[in-house]
C-alpha cells in the first residue's frame, strides 16, 4: 500500500482494494493540521485506519512537515507510539 499526497485537495490518500481511505489537512504557520480521517464503511474495523494514519505520518515526515493532530482518531494513533512525539503535536 502506497500513500499518495494530493496537495491540490490537501489530502493524503491510501488506495484500498475497495475504495480510498483519506486524511484531510489544512496548512497554517508552517504546520499541517490533520483535521479529518476516513476509511470506507465496508472496510472499517480491519486495521486500515491505523495503517492510513501511520503512513500519513511517515509521508509528511519525509516531506519535512510537522503536524498537529486535530482529528481525534489521528490524535489517538499519534499518542499510541513515542515514535511520533517529535513530529505530531
N, C-alpha and C positions, 0 to 999 in steps of 0.2 A: 504494500500500500504506500503510495507516494502522495504526500500532501502538496497542494498547489496554492500559491498565493495569488489571489485575484485582486490586485491593487486597485483597479478601476472601481470595483464594488466594495472595497475594504472588507475582504472576507478571505479566510482560509478554507479550502475545500478538500475533503477527503472522499474520493470516489469509492463507492462500495459496489458490490455486485447488484444490489437492489436499490440504488439511489445515491445520494450525496449527503454527507454529514458536513456541517459548516460551523465555523466560529466567526462571528462578526466583530468588528472593532471600529474605533474612532481614533484619530491621532490628535494629540494636544501636547504642547510643550515638550516635544521630542519623545513622548511616550505613547505607547499603544495601549488603549483602554479596551480590554476584551469584554464586550458588552453582552454577547448572546451566543449560546451554543445550541445546536440542534442535530439530532440523529433521527432519520426517518422512523416513524412509529413502528413499522413492521419489523425493524431490526433492533429495537431498544432492548435493554437488559441482556445484551450479548457481549458487552465489553467494548463496543465501538466508541462510546463516548470518551472513555479514558484514553483509548488509542488516539482519537481525534485531538484531544486536548494536549497530550504529551507530544504528539507530532507537531502541533502548532507551536508549542514552547520551543521545541528543537529548531524549527524553521525560523521563528522570529529571532532566536538567539544567533543563529547562523547569519541572519541578515543584519545583525547589530542593534536590534531593538531591545529596550527594557519595556516591561508591560505592567499594567495594573489589572488585577482580576476583579471585574465588576460583576460578571455573571456568577451566581452562587455555585454552580457546578464547576466552573473553571477554578474558582477560589478553593473549592474542596480538593481538587486534584493538586493544585499548587501547594497546599498545606500538607498533603499526604507524603511529600518527599522533600528532604532538605536540599536535594539537588537543584531545586528551582528557587531557593531563597534569594539568591543574588540577582535574579532576573525578574521575578514576579512579585509585585507588591500586593 
